[in-house]
Amino acid sequence: MLTIFTAVVLLTSCNGQTTKQQVNSVEIVKGDIVSELGKNIMVIHQDKKNVYWFGSWETGVYRFDGKTMTNYTTEHGLPSNRIDEIKEDKFGNIYFNGFYPNSTIVKFDGHTFTTLTATPSNEWKLQSNDVWFKHSYEFENKIYRYDGNILYELQFSKPPNLPNPFGIYSIYQDQKGNIWFGTNPSGVCRYDGKSFEWITEDDVTEFRNEGANGVRSITEDKNGDFWFNTEYRYSIYDSTSLKSDSFYTRHKSIGGLDGKKDSDLDEYLSVVRDNNNNLWFVTYLDGVWKYDGMKIIHFNVQANSKDISLFSIYKDNNGGLWLGTHENGAYKFNGTTFEKFAI
């Protein structure tokens, strides 16, 4: 691992040679210039400067500024070549959560990588500058909160009527500022800065008696209802508008994506709402499905005429839709179909 402490840094040039450079006494990390993305691009993020970041499970992270693709790995300061999360704070700092062998969160300020050290704490708060991260070790009931100064490792209490332990699969901040945590296998938790509310219905815990898939994706539709990668949608109420003892109502929604009564497509990996309020669902091996509130349209995603395995869907700053895949790089929607991204 390359650790940088001084203003003189090691830079990697296009031909692979390492050089030293000092720029206005500010450390600058340079990665390897590459011509294409790695195969397993799992997460995608476009930052406030419209730069794209692609997180891989084997080859670190890729930065694309519209012209040049740069690859950062453990050779340039990352503690792991597996990236499971990419986050950005209000100041434009980028964070990479690298899993295995350790859960390690790295802050990139545009110049250097800084590894954040977690502090076990009970400091549960909800502040405007907070950045939340998943914990890499499953079934430890833990989450990270970073307030810009301290990375807090927080412990969840036991959810009602369900056994410990559980892992955090997804994090989502809703339109009102509440933080939601999707778990495996204990359902969904909402934290409003003061209290925790749990949804532990069957569809967000156990799927089709085949074990827990986990809540891997959370989003809101145009009506404010929540979707937790299942066939149901949920209307959520705040403390001032509770309609019953429960803070939610569950609705049977679109069912299986393919419209069949007994469908294997009643769960999905990732969902996003586009700028026209359509919902886009990503399945592992059955492509992408668009729902406009009335009808569902299916999009195959293939390489060499074979369906490829998908992992995530992401909406960029301009409303463009991207797919992260297990073995085929990244794909982008061109208005008609999803095509493989290449520079």
C-alpha positions as CSV (number, residue, x, y, z in Angstrom):
1,M,0.0,0.0,0.0
2,L,1.2,3.5,-0.8
3,T,1.0,5.9,2.1
4,I,1.5,9.5,1.5
5,F,2.6,11.9,4.3
6,T,4.5,14.7,2.6
7,A,4.0,17.2,-0.1
8,V,6.3,15.2,-2.3
9,V,4.3,12.3,-3.7
10,L,4.7,9.3,-6.0
11,L,3.0,9.6,-9.3
12,T,2.4,6.9,-11.8
13,S,2.8,7.8,-15.4
14,C,1.2,6.3,-18.5
15,N,4.1,4.0,-19.1
16,G,3.9,2.6,-15.6
17,Q,7.0,4.3,-14.3
18,T,6.8,6.0,-10.9
19,T,7.9,9.6,-10.6
20,K,7.9,12.3,-7.9
21,Q,6.2,15.6,-8.2
22,Q,5.4,18.5,-5.9
23,V,2.6,20.9,-6.9
24,N,2.3,24.1,-4.8
25,S,3.2,22.1,-1.7
26,V,-0.1,20.1,-2.1
27,E,0.0,16.3,-2.3
28,I,-1.7,14.9,-5.5
29,V,-2.4,11.3,-6.1
30,K,-2.3,10.1,-9.7
31,G,-3.4,6.7,-10.7
32,D,-2.9,4.7,-13.9
33,I,-4.4,6.0,-17.1
34,V,-6.4,3.2,-18.7
35,S,-8.4,2.8,-21.9
36,E,-11.4,0.9,-20.4
37,L,-13.2,-0.1,-17.3
38,G,-12.7,-3.3,-15.4
39,K,-15.3,-6.1,-15.8
40,N,-17.0,-6.1,-12.4
41,I,-18.3,-2.5,-12.0
42,M,-20.8,-2.7,-9.1
43,V,-21.4,0.9,-8.1
44,I,-21.4,4.2,-10.0
45,H,-21.4,7.8,-8.8
46,Q,-21.3,11.2,-10.6
47,D,-19.9,13.9,-8.4
48,K,-20.7,17.6,-8.1
49,K,-18.1,18.4,-10.8
50,N,-19.8,15.9,-13.1
51,V,-16.9,13.5,-12.9
52,Y,-17.9,9.8,-12.9
53,W,-16.6,7.3,-10.4
54,F,-16.9,3.5,-11.0
55,G,-16.4,1.1,-8.1
56,S,-15.1,-2.4,-8.9
57,W,-15.0,-5.5,-6.8
58,E,-11.5,-6.5,-8.0
59,T,-9.7,-3.5,-9.6
60,G,-10.3,-0.6,-7.3
61,V,-12.1,2.6,-8.5
62,Y,-12.1,4.4,-11.9
63,R,-12.4,8.1,-12.5
64,F,-13.7,9.5,-15.8
65,D,-13.8,13.2,-16.4
66,G,-15.3,13.0,-19.9
67,K,-11.9,12.6,-21.6
68,T,-9.5,10.5,-19.4
69,M,-10.1,7.3,-17.5
70,T,-7.9,6.9,-14.4
71,N,-7.7,3.7,-12.3
72,Y,-6.9,3.9,-8.5
73,T,-6.0,0.7,-6.7
74,T,-4.1,-0.3,-3.5
75,E,-0.9,0.8,-5.3
76,H,-2.2,4.4,-5.1
77,G,-3.5,4.4,-1.5
78,L,-6.7,2.5,-1.5
79,P,-6.7,-0.1,1.3
80,S,-8.8,-2.5,-0.8
81,N,-9.4,-3.2,-4.5
82,R,-13.1,-4.0,-3.7
83,I,-15.4,-1.0,-3.6
84,D,-18.9,-1.4,-2.4
85,E,-20.0,2.2,-1.8
86,I,-19.1,5.6,-3.3
87,K,-20.5,8.6,-1.4
88,E,-20.0,12.4,-1.5
89,D,-20.4,15.0,1.1
90,K,-21.7,18.6,0.7
91,F,-18.2,19.9,0.3
92,G,-17.3,17.6,-2.7
93,N,-15.2,15.1,-0.8
94,I,-15.5,11.6,-2.2
95,Y,-15.6,8.5,0.0
96,F,-15.0,4.9,-0.9
97,N,-16.1,2.0,1.3
98,G,-13.9,-1.0,0.6
99,F,-14.9,-4.4,1.9
100,Y,-12.8,-7.3,2.7
101,P,-10.6,-8.1,4.3
102,N,-11.7,-5.2,6.4
103,S,-14.4,-2.6,6.3
104,T,-12.3,0.5,5.5
105,I,-13.6,3.9,4.5
106,V,-11.3,6.2,2.6
107,K,-11.8,10.0,2.0
108,F,-10.5,11.6,-1.2
109,D,-10.3,15.4,-1.1
110,G,-9.1,15.7,-4.7
111,H,-5.5,15.4,-3.7
112,T,-5.0,12.4,-1.3
113,F,-6.6,9.3,0.1
114,T,-7.1,9.4,3.9
115,T,-8.3,6.3,5.7
116,L,-10.9,7.1,8.4
117,T,-10.6,5.3,11.7
118,A,-13.9,4.3,13.3
119,T,-14.8,5.1,16.9
120,P,-17.3,2.8,18.6
121,S,-20.1,5.0,19.9
122,N,-23.7,5.5,20.9
123,E,-23.8,9.0,19.2
124,W,-27.0,8.4,17.2
125,K,-27.7,11.7,15.5
126,L,-29.1,13.0,12.2
127,Q,-27.3,16.1,11.0
128,S,-27.3,17.7,7.6
129,N,-23.6,17.1,7.0
130,D,-23.6,13.4,8.0
131,V,-22.5,10.7,5.5
132,W,-23.7,7.2,6.3
133,F,-21.9,3.9,5.3
134,K,-22.6,0.3,5.5
135,H,-20.6,-2.0,7.7
136,S,-18.8,-4.8,5.8
137,Y,-19.2,-7.6,8.3
138,E,-22.7,-9.0,7.9
139,F,-24.9,-9.8,10.9
140,E,-23.2,-7.4,13.4
141,N,-26.1,-4.9,13.5
142,K,-23.7,-2.0,12.8
143,I,-23.6,1.1,10.7
144,Y,-21.2,4.1,10.3
145,R,-22.0,7.8,10.6
146,Y,-19.4,10.4,9.6
147,D,-20.0,14.0,10.7
148,G,-16.9,15.4,8.9
149,N,-14.6,14.9,11.9
150,I,-15.4,11.6,13.5
151,L,-16.4,8.3,12.0
152,Y,-18.8,6.7,14.5
153,E,-19.4,3.0,14.5
154,L,-23.0,2.6,15.8
155,Q,-24.8,-0.4,17.1
156,F,-28.4,-1.1,16.3
157,S,-30.7,-2.4,19.1
158,K,-32.6,-5.6,18.5
159,P,-35.6,-5.1,16.1
160,P,-39.0,-6.1,17.5
161,N,-40.1,-9.7,17.2
162,L,-37.1,-10.8,15.2
163,P,-33.9,-12.4,16.2
164,N,-30.4,-10.9,16.1
165,P,-28.2,-10.5,14.2
166,F,-28.6,-8.7,10.9
167,G,-26.6,-7.0,8.3
168,I,-27.1,-3.6,6.6
169,Y,-27.7,-4.0,2.8
170,S,-28.8,-0.5,1.8
171,I,-29.0,3.1,3.1
172,Y,-31.4,5.8,1.8
173,Q,-32.2,9.3,2.8
174,D,-35.8,10.2,2.1
175,Q,-37.3,13.5,0.9
176,K,-38.0,14.5,4.5
177,G,-34.4,13.9,5.6
178,N,-35.0,10.6,7.5
179,I,-32.5,7.8,7.1
180,W,-33.7,4.3,6.1
181,F,-31.7,1.1,6.5
182,G,-32.5,-2.0,4.5
183,T,-31.3,-5.1,6.3
184,N,-30.9,-8.9,5.9
185,P,-33.0,-10.5,7.3
186,S,-34.7,-8.2,9.7
187,G,-36.6,-5.8,7.4
188,V,-36.4,-2.0,7.1
189,C,-35.7,0.6,9.8
190,R,-36.4,4.3,9.7
191,Y,-34.4,6.7,11.9
192,D,-35.7,10.3,12.2
193,G,-33.0,11.6,14.5
194,K,-35.0,10.7,17.6
195,S,-36.4,7.2,17.3
196,F,-36.4,4.0,15.3
197,E,-39.4,2.5,13.5
198,W,-39.2,-1.0,12.0
199,I,-41.1,-2.7,9.1
200,T,-40.9,-6.4,9.5
201,E,-43.4,-7.7,7.0
202,D,-42.8,-11.0,5.3
203,D,-41.8,-9.5,2.0
204,V,-38.9,-7.5,3.5
205,T,-37.6,-10.4,5.6
206,E,-38.1,-13.9,4.0
207,F,-38.7,-14.3,0.3
208,R,-40.7,-17.3,-1.1
209,N,-39.5,-19.5,1.7
210,E,-36.1,-19.6,0.1
211,G,-34.2,-17.6,2.7
212,A,-33.7,-13.9,3.0
213,N,-32.7,-11.8,-0.1
214,G,-32.4,-8.7,2.0
215,V,-33.6,-5.2,1.4
216,R,-31.0,-4.1,-1.2
217,S,-32.8,-1.1,-2.6
218,I,-35.0,1.7,-1.2
219,T,-36.7,4.5,-3.2
220,E,-39.8,6.8,-3.2
221,D,-42.2,7.1,-6.1
222,K,-43.9,10.3,-7.3
223,N,-46.6,9.9,-4.7
224,G,-44.1,9.5,-1.8
225,D,-44.7,5.8,-1.4
226,F,-41.7,3.6,-0.7
227,W,-40.5,0.6,-2.6
228,F,-38.2,-2.0,-0.9
229,N,-37.3,-4.3,-3.9
230,T,-40.5,-6.4,-3.5
231,E,-43.9,-6.6,-5.1
232,Y,-45.4,-4.3,-2.4
233,R,-45.2,-0.6,-1.9
234,Y,-45.6,1.2,1.4
235,S,-47.3,4.4,2.4
236,I,-45.5,6.0,5.3
237,Y,-46.8,8.4,7.9
238,D,-45.0,10.8,10.3
239,S,-45.8,11.1,13.9
240,T,-48.4,13.9,13.3
241,S,-50.4,12.0,10.8
242,L,-50.6,8.4,12.0
243,K,-53.7,6.7,10.8
244,S,-53.3,3.7,13.1
245,D,-50.9,2.1,15.6
246,S,-48.6,1.4,12.6
247,F,-46.6,4.1,10.9
248,Y,-47.2,2.6,7.4
249,T,-49.7,0.9,5.2
250,R,-48.6,-1.9,2.9
251,H,-50.2,-2.1,-0.6
252,K,-50.2,-4.9,-3.1
253,S,-48.6,-3.2,-6.1
254,I,-47.3,-4.4,-9.5
255,G,-46.7,-8.0,-8.4
256,G,-44.3,-9.9,-10.6
257,L,-42.6,-7.7,-13.1
258,D,-43.5,-10.1,-16.0
259,G,-47.2,-10.0,-15.0
260,K,-47.4,-13.7,-14.2
261,K,-49.4,-14.8,-11.2
262,D,-46.7,-17.1,-9.9
263,S,-43.6,-15.1,-10.9
264,D,-40.0,-15.4,-10.0
265,L,-39.7,-11.7,-10.7
266,D,-41.4,-10.4,-7.6
267,E,-38.1,-9.2,-6.2
268,Y,-35.3,-7.2,-7.7
269,L,-31.8,-5.9,-6.8
270,S,-32.0,-2.2,-7.4
271,V,-34.6,0.5,-8.3
272,V,-34.4,4.2,-9.3
273,R,-36.9,6.9,-10.2
274,D,-36.1,8.8,-13.3
275,N,-36.7,12.5,-14.1
276,N,-40.1,11.6,-15.6
277,N,-41.2,9.7,-12.4
278,N,-40.8,6.3,-14.1
279,L,-39.5,3.5,-11.9
280,W,-36.7,1.3,-13.3
281,F,-36.1,-2.1,-11.7
282,V,-32.9,-4.1,-12.1
283,T,-33.0,-7.9,-11.9
284,Y,-30.0,-10.2,-11.7
285,L,-30.4,-12.2,-14.9
286,D,-33.7,-10.9,-16.4
287,G,-32.7,-7.4,-17.5
288,V,-34.3,-4.1,-16.6
289,W,-38.0,-3.3,-16.2
290,K,-39.6,0.2,-16.5
291,Y,-42.8,1.0,-14.8
292,D,-44.6,4.3,-15.7
293,G,-47.5,3.8,-13.2
294,M,-49.7,2.0,-15.8
295,K,-47.6,-0.5,-17.7
296,I,-44.3,-2.3,-17.5
297,I,-41.7,-2.4,-20.3
298,H,-38.9,-5.0,-20.4
299,F,-35.3,-4.2,-21.6
300,N,-32.9,-7.0,-22.3
301,V,-29.3,-6.3,-21.4
302,Q,-27.0,-8.6,-23.3
303,A,-23.5,-9.3,-24.5
304,N,-22.9,-11.6,-27.4
305,S,-26.6,-12.3,-27.5
306,K,-26.6,-13.6,-23.9
307,D,-28.2,-12.0,-20.9
308,I,-25.7,-10.6,-18.5
309,S,-25.7,-10.5,-14.7
310,L,-26.7,-7.0,-13.3
311,F,-26.2,-5.5,-9.9
312,S,-27.3,-1.9,-9.7
313,I,-28.9,1.0,-11.5
314,Y,-27.9,4.7,-11.0
315,K,-29.3,8.0,-12.2
316,D,-26.6,10.7,-12.9
317,N,-26.8,14.5,-12.6
318,N,-28.5,14.9,-15.9
319,G,-31.0,12.0,-15.4
320,G,-29.0,9.5,-17.4
321,L,-29.4,5.9,-16.3
322,W,-26.4,3.6,-15.7
323,L,-26.1,-0.1,-14.9
324,G,-23.4,-1.8,-12.8
325,T,-22.7,-5.4,-13.8
326,H,-20.9,-8.4,-12.3
327,E,-18.7,-9.2,-15.3
328,N,-19.4,-6.7,-18.2
329,G,-18.4,-3.3,-17.0
330,A,-21.0,-0.5,-17.1
331,Y,-23.9,0.1,-19.3
332,K,-25.8,3.3,-20.2
333,F,-29.3,3.9,-21.5
334,N,-29.3,5.6,-24.9
335,G,-33.0,6.3,-24.9
336,T,-33.9,3.0,-26.6
337,T,-31.7,0.4,-25.0
338,F,-28.8,-0.1,-22.6
339,E,-25.4,-0.2,-24.4
340,K,-22.0,-1.0,-23.0
341,F,-20.1,2.1,-21.9
342,A,-16.7,2.8,-23.7
343,I,-14.5,5.8,-23.9
